[in-house]
Amino acid sequence: MCKKSFLTVLLVLLATFGVFAQEEWSDDGWGDETTSSSSGESLGGFWDRFSVSGDAELGGRIYFGSTDAEKTTVNAIPKLEVGLNYEGDSTNFNAQINLSERTLLHNKMDILDEFHADLFLGDFVLSAGKMKVVWGKGDKLHVLDNFNANDYTDFLIPDYLDRRIGEYIFRVQYNAPKIFRLEGIWTPVMRSEVYAENGKWAPEKVARLTSTIKEVGGTEVGFALSKKDEAFAALSALSQNSNATADMKTQAKGAYNDAVTKYITLLNQANSLSADDLYPDTNKLKYGQFGFYGNFSFGVVDLGISYYNGHYKQVSTDYTKLQSLSTVTDALHYDKLQVFGLDAQGAAGPFTLRGEFAYNLTNDNDGDDPWIHNNSISYLAGFDVSIPLHNLNVNVQATGNFVLHKDTIEDGEFKTADVDYDPTGKYSNNKLVVQLKDTFYYEKIELVVKGIYGFERQDLVLLPELSYKIRDGWKAKLSGMYIHNFRDDENDSEFAGWQDNSFIQLSVNYTF
């Protein structure tokens, strides 16, 4: 299905490319005799519409959070991004290539990060390809941006768009001459969120699920082994029994061969388990997504209304179905999700105000199904302002989620296994994100400090960054992350298992 969908998108892109190819390579263009070389000048004019950009970076990261010196590690972080862009009179084409540890080792299909074409038809824009689309007025933080999944193999360290996963999208936009803009989006399939399967950034939930499945597999393999041994003992006993008939020996041998085959099959299946085996295949039309967005401008205020129909990108687990390896695919699923959203942005003096509100509707309206997410409400509210103190800019955003019908969850039979279970018992998750940014020395030096604090779980994440523009696209950057939890039991932390992952990173970057 993925290959078919990709071919469909590719054909659309090629057809679109043909439109501007005819437009730019027409006889009039090739026959322009006002230049000394008609073909050479026209070809140069065509290629002048192309641009190539890129970003090469090499960094070294040292983790210092652990008190155990043997656990202190140093990692090299290389990355190369190349962009190709064409800007025609009525068509744009864009391709982005990402070569990094995230794509080469964890997610090879995202080496081609984006690949799409835009066709401009008056007030309409038609787009198709592998894209990243952002909905909502938040600043790199959203509750309405649901089409693209996240790649968390390197946690929250990459920039917002850098950790978003490109999706095969068909998009129609209508830009009215005055006060409103409308758009519709459809994706034939869906990408789910990506997590590290091992290493420092493997989530506890993923590790627990994998452990449970391996335990189920081990039990099933052990049972098959005992059945094999029993069949072998029965066959051996018959072979030494002079009263045993040939049919009895044939049946015993057949039973033994069947037991051996089942044991080997289960053993190989258990030993070869991977993420591709565990999670449902979302390259199917039933996982397609669609939505509509409208933006209306009134003076200095922008208002948005949106509707999304798709699925959660995080897998849900029905642990009652984890009885055997053959039922794993039935136990894991992606919950159906509809999101009704509102957003706004406006200016109030020196302040830029922004907000988002989402009502998340699932198939568990009563909240009594522990294996499906409950309905919930999400919000974002914030502002940014430039303070007349040096070049200081302050950006503050609060975001949160409230699970509805939480009382039903607390009284449920499978409380701790519920997909919405919260060890704090509050079933809400509110965070405050503050960013301070300033520049020095003729804007060659930039200092950014971002802090994230989770109220219910008392988590604190600090992300400082100091960069220096050397010259001609070269930049050196010193960054890091500090993770701390203030609760007595750090297992209640949203970042449980990552308390030792604080680090310092030095990078050299060249942009062209």
N, C-alpha and C positions, 0 to 999 in steps of 0.2 A: 504494500500500500504506500509506503514511504517513497519507493522508487517511482511508482505511478504518479503520485502527487508531485514529486520533483520534476518528472518529465512534463507534466501538465503545465507547471509554472514556467519551465524552461521554454516550452513552445510559445507561451504567451509572451515571454520576454523576447524571443527571437522574432515573433511577429511584430512586436512593438519596435524592435531594433530596425526591422525592415522599413517601417514608416519613416524614421528619420534618415535611414540610409538612402531611400529614394529622394527624400527632401534635400539632403546635402550633396548627393552625388548625381543630381539631375544634369541633363545636357547643358543647361544654362550655366551651371557652376563650373563644369569642366571646360566649357568653351569661352570663358572670359578672356578676351584677347587684349584687355587693357594692360596686361602684365607682360613681361618679357618671356615668361614661360607659363603658358596657360595651365597645363596639367600640374606643374610643380607648385604654382601659386595656389591653385584650388585645393590641392592636397594639403598644402601647408595650412590653409584656412580651416580645413576640416580637422586636422590634428591639433590645431590651436585650441579647439574646444575641449580637448582632453587635458586632464591634470592628474598628476601622480603625487601622492603625499605618503608620509610614513612616520613611524615612530619606533626607534630602536632603543632598548634599555637593558642594562645589565646591573643586577643588584645582588647584594649579599645580605642574608638575614640570619641573625643570631638570636636564638630563643634563650631567655634568661630567667623565666618565671619559676623554674623548678629549683629547689634548694639542693637537689642532687646534682653534683657537677657532671656525673656521667650522662645525665639526661640533657645537658646543654648541647645543642646542635647548631651547626652552621649550614645554611642552604644557599646555593646560587639560584638567582631568580632571573633568567634571561627571557626577553620578550621582543618580538618583532611584529609590527603591524604595518600593512601596506594598503593604501586606498587608491582606487582608480575611479575617476569621475568624468562623465561626459555631460556637457551642458549645450543642448541644441536649442533651436528656436521654439520647439514644442515638446521636446523630449529630453529627459535627464536619465542618465544611467549611472549606477553606483555599485561598486564591489569593494568589500573590505576583507582582507586576509589577516588572520590572527595566528601567529606561531608562538606558542608559549607552553609552559608546563601544563596549564589547564587544558589546552586543546590537544596537544601531542600525546599526553599520557592518560588523560581522563575522558576526553570528549572529542575524538578525531573529526566527527562530522561538523564541528564548529570551527575547524580551520578556515573554512569559508564562512566568515562571521555574518556578512550581509551580502545580498546579491539581488538587486531589484531595479526596475525601470519605472519612471513616472511620465505619463502622457498628459499634456496640458491641452484641454479642449474648452476654450473660453473660461467660464467660471468653474468648470469641472476639472478635477485632477484624478486620473485613473492610475493606480499603482499595483504592481504585482511582483512577487519575489519573496526572498527571505529577508525579513525586516524586523526592526525593533520599533514598536509604537508606544508612545507614552501618553497616558490619559491622566488628567488631574492637574491641579495647580500647585501641588507641593514642590519643594525644591529638593530633588533627589530623594524624596521620601513620599510614598503614595499609599492610599488605600483603595484607589479606583483603577490602578494600572494592572489589569488581570490577564492580558493576552499573552505576554511573554513570561516564561518561567525564569528562575534564578539559578545560577551555577554557584554553589556554595563550597566548592572544593577548596577554595582559599578564603573561606569565611566571608566577612564583610570588608575585606581589605581592598579589593579592586573598586574602582569608581562605579556608581550606580549602573550606567549603561554598559560598562565593561563586564559586569557580572550577569547582565541580562542575556537570555538565549534567543537567538534569532528564530522566528517562526515563519512558516510559509503562509503568506497573507495576500488576500485580494482586498483592495481598499479603494473606496470611492469618496471623494471630498467635493463638496460644493461650497464655494466661497461667494457669498452674496456681496453685491457691490457696497453695501453699507454696514449693517450691524450684526450679521450672524453668519455662522459657518456650521455646516452639517457634514457628518461623515458616517459611513457604514463600513464594517469590517467583517470578513468571513475567512476562517482558516479551515481547510479540509481535514486537518489532523491536529494533534496537540503534542507539545513537548512537556515533559514533567520536570520537576526540579531535580538538580543533580547534586549529589553529596559525595564527599570523599568516603570511599569504602574502608580505608585504613589510613594510618598516619595520624598526625596531630589534630586534624580538623574533621575526623570521622565523628558524626553526632552520636550521642548516647542512644537515641531512639533507633537509629539504623543498626548500631551494634547489638541492641537488645533484640530487635527483630531477627537479625541474622543468627544470633545465638539461639533463639527459640526455634527457628527453622532447622538449624543444625542439630539441635537436641531432638527434635521430632524425627529427623532423618537418622540420627544415631540410634534412637529407640527402634525405629522400623528396620534398620539394617541389622541390629542385634537380634530382633525377633526372627528375621529371615535367616540369620546365621544359625540360630537354634533349630529352626525348621530343617535347614540343610543337614545339620548334624544328626537330627532325629531320623531323617530319611536315609542317611548313610548308615546309621546303626541298624535300621530295619533291613536295609539291603544286605549288610554284612551278616546279620543273623539268618536271613533266608538262604544266603549262599552256603552256609554251614549246616543247614537243616536238610537232611536227606529226604524228608517227607514233603518238602516244598515242591510244588509243581512248576513247570516252565512258565505258565501264565502268571503265577504269583511272582516269580522272579522278574518277569518282563514288566509287570505293573510297578514293582518296587523300584526297578531301575529307571522307569519313566518318571516316577514320583521324585526320585533323587535328582534326575537331570532337570526337571522343572524347578526344584528347590534351588539348585545351583544357579540356573539361569536367572531366577528372581533375585537371588542374593547378589549376584554380580551386577545386575541392572541397577538395583537400589544403591549398591556401593558406589558405582560409577556416577550415578545421579547425585548422590550426596557429596562426593568429592569434587564434582565439577560445578557446584552451585556458584552463580555469580549474579550480579545485579540484573543482567539481561534475563536470567531465569526466574528471578524473584518477582519482578514488577510486571504488571500488565502491559501488553503491547498497545500503545496509544496511537499507533499509525493506522487508525481505522476511522471511518467516517463518523461513527457514533461518538467519537471524541472531538468532532469538529466544534468550532467556536464561532459565535457571531455577536455583533453588538452595534449600537448606534450612539453617536455623541453629537450634541448640539451646543454651540458656544454663542452667547449673545453679549454684545458690548453696549454699555450705557455710560457714556462719558469715560470716566477713569475706572469703571468697574466692569469686570468680565464675569459672566455667570455661565455655568455649564451644567447640563443634565445628560445623564448617560444610562445605558442599559447594557449589561453583559450577560451572555448565556453560554456557559461552558462547564468546566469542572475545576475542582481544587487541584492544584499542582502537586500537593503532598499526598502520598499514599495513605489510606486508612486500612486498618487490619482488623478482621474478624477472627479473634483468637480461638473461637469455638470451632472453626473450620480447619485449624491447623492440627489435624489428626494424622496426616500422612503427607509425604512429598507430593503425591498426586493431587492433593487438594490445595496446595499453596496458591495456585492461580485463582482459585475460588475465594480464598481468604483475603486477598489483597485487591483493593479497588480504589478508584478515584471518585470522590463524591461529586454528584451533580451540583452545580452552583449557578445561581442567578444573582446579579448585583444591581441594585437600583441606586444610582449615585447622583449627588449634587456637589458642585464645587464653585468656588468664587475667588477672585483676586481683585484687589483694588489698592489705590493709594490714599493715604491719609497723612498729609504733610510729608515729613521725611520718611514715613513708614510705608513699606509695602506689605500689605496684609494678604494672607492666603488661607484657604480652608477647603476641606473635603469631608463628605459624609457618605457612608455606604450602608445600605441594609442588605445583608447577605442571606439569601433564601436558599435552603437546601430541601431535601426530601424528608427531613425529620422535623416536622413542624411542632410536634408534641415534645420532642426532646427525650423520648423514652427508648430510642434505639442507640445503644452504646457504640455501635460500629459505624455510625454516620454522624458527621458534624451537625451540631445544633444550629439553628438560625442565630445570627449575631449582628451586632451593630459596630461599625468601625468609624473612626473620625481622625482628622488631622487639622490642627489649627496652629498658625504661626505668623511670624513677621521677620523682616530684616530691615536694618537701618544702618546708614553710614553716620558714625559719630564724629563730630568735629574735634577729634583727638587723634592727631597724626592722620593715618589713612585707615583707621579702624572701622571694620564692618562687623556687625553683630547679627547673627541669624539664629532665631529660636523657633523650634517646632515641637509641638506636643502631639503624640499620636497614641491611639489605644484601641482596644477591642473588648467588647462585653458579650459574653456568651449568654443567650437567653435560655430560660427553663433550666437553670443550673440546679434547682432543688431536685428535679427529676434525676439528674446525673448523680447527685450525692446519695440518693436513696436507692440507686440501681444496684443490681446484683454484681455487675462487673465494674465497680467504681474505678479501680486503679487501671483497668485495661481500656476504659472509655477513651475514645479519640480526643475528647475535650478535657480529659482529666488534668487537674492542676493540683499539685501537692500542697500549695498554699491554701487551697480551699476557696479562693476568691473568684476564680473563673473570669478574671479580667486581666488585661496586660497593658499597662499604661507606661509610656516612656517619654522622657524629655530629652531632646537633642539640641545642644547648643554648639554653635561654631563661631569662633573669633578669628578674623583674618586681618592681617596688616602687612604693609609693604615698606621697605626701607631702601636706602642707598639708590635713589632714582629708580625705584621699583625693580631693581635687580634681585633683591632679597625679599622673599615672601614667607611669612610665618602663619601657619594655620593650626589651630587647636580645636578639635571636635571632641565633645563629651556626650556620652549616652548613659542615661540613668533609668533603670527600670524600678518603678515604685513598689510593686507587689513582691518581687523577688530580690530587691535591693542589690541589683547588679550595676556595676560601674565599668564602662569601657572608655578609655581615653585614647585618642588618635592624634598625636602631634606630628607636624610635618614642617620642615625647614628646607627651602629650596633656594638655589643661587643660579642665576642666569650667567653662564660663563661668557659665551659669545657665539654668534652664528648658529643658533639652534641648539647649542650644547647647554645642558643644565645638570647640576648635581643636586641630589636630594637626600636628606637625612630624615627618616620617618620611623614610626614605631607604634606599638600598641601595648596598652596596659589593661589587664582584666582583673577585677577584684569583686568579691561578693561579701557583703556585710552581715549576712545571716550566720547563725551558729552552725546550721547544717548546710554546707555548700552544695549538697545534692539537690536542694530546692532551687538552685540557680538555673536560669534559662541556659546558661553556658556551662553546665556541669560537665566536668571532664576536661574543660579547657582553661582551668585556672592557672595552669603552668605554661600557657602559650603566649605570654607576654614576650615581646621581641623588639629589637632595634634593627633597622635596615638602612643600608647605604646604597644608593643607586646613582648611576650616570646615564643620562638620557640624551638622545639626539633626535630632533624633530626636523623633517625635511618636507 
